[in-house]
């Protein structure tokens, strides 16, 4: 699924960039709805953290022209990850390494001890903005967009009660038992939609954005990839006929 949508995105970008403005002036689609609504499955992947989250993706848009739409975008997902010291700032890593060494020498920790904290995460994304659309093909719609918005993430680490050192690190980094943060993101996305009928389509899309939540304990920002597929619904007056209502049923 991820490979297929990635290839779709690359093809979409090339098609739209080569198509504007020529092909959009002679759109092949006879009906372009005023409003679009989409709901689909979402896979939100942050490889740097080893974090993969499954959830859903919602969109609502308004077609201002046959080639331009604006809308709102929301998604959320949940998943799990393993937090290791290499993700932390250098100074924190050094402190942890030194403490582990001392505890190993005192035989309070086994030789070769590795700190690895399991955690669950819940991520929400919020975005609003424009989208460029190519409707040159009667049954295929291609689109690209900037991805600008906000991300809300809540992470809950789970220390092993039998591991006093791990429990101490978790208590130090997340005194409340969880971490919650808001941060902005930027990037771009796109995809394609195949028409099933006049008012229903199947849409596949991908966004990749840069973000840096929990920058107080996570050293580096990350690239996050969102893959999504599902049905879309179209209704309202026909934008393709200059604001006149479509006479087609």
Secondary structure, DSSP 4 states (H G I P E B T S, - for coil): -HHHHHHHHHHHHHHHHHHTTTGGGG---S--EEEEEEEEEEEEEEGGGTEEEEEEEEEEEEESSSSEEEEEEEEEEEEEEEEEGGGS-HHHHHHHHHHHHHHHHTTSS-TT---EEEEEEEEEEEEEEEEEEE--SSSEEEEEEEEEEEEEEEEEEE--TT-HHHHHHHHHH-TTSSEEEEEEEEEEEEEEEEESSSSEEEEEEEEEEEE---TTT--S-EEEEEEEEEEEEEEEEEGGGTTPPP---
